[in-house]
Amino acid sequence: MRDHYDFSKSVKNPYAKKLKKQVTIRLDEDTIEYFKKLADDKDMPYQSLINLYLRDCAQSHKDLKLEWK
């Protein structure tokens, strides 16, 4: 290994903004099963499907309407 590396000609990663952050979230089992079945039908990982759904909600500024009974 070298004692010194020259990074003066390096460039920023163009994909850095698209990197994902790992989070822990608690979901109901039936919700997970719903997305797993849907993802299986679409032939994609269920976590990617959940991410796409949440991204769509965020981009369209969907508002959740809660009604407590």
Residue, then its C-alpha position, 0 to 999 in steps of 0.5 A: m500500500r502506498d503512503h500517499y494517494d493523489f485524489s486531485k484528479s478525482v471526480k464526484n460519483p454521479y450516482a451519489k444522490k441515488l444511493k439508498k439509506q438503510v432504515t428499520i421500519r415496523l410493518d404489519e405482517d399482512t402488509i408485508e405479505y401483500f407487497k411480497k405477493l404483488a412483487d412476485d407478480k411483478d417479478m421484482p424484490y418486495q423492498s424495491l416495490i415498497n420503495l417505488y410506492l413510497r417514492d410515488c407517494a412522496q413525489s405526488h404529495k399524497d396526503l394521508k387521511l386518517e379517521w379515528k373511530 
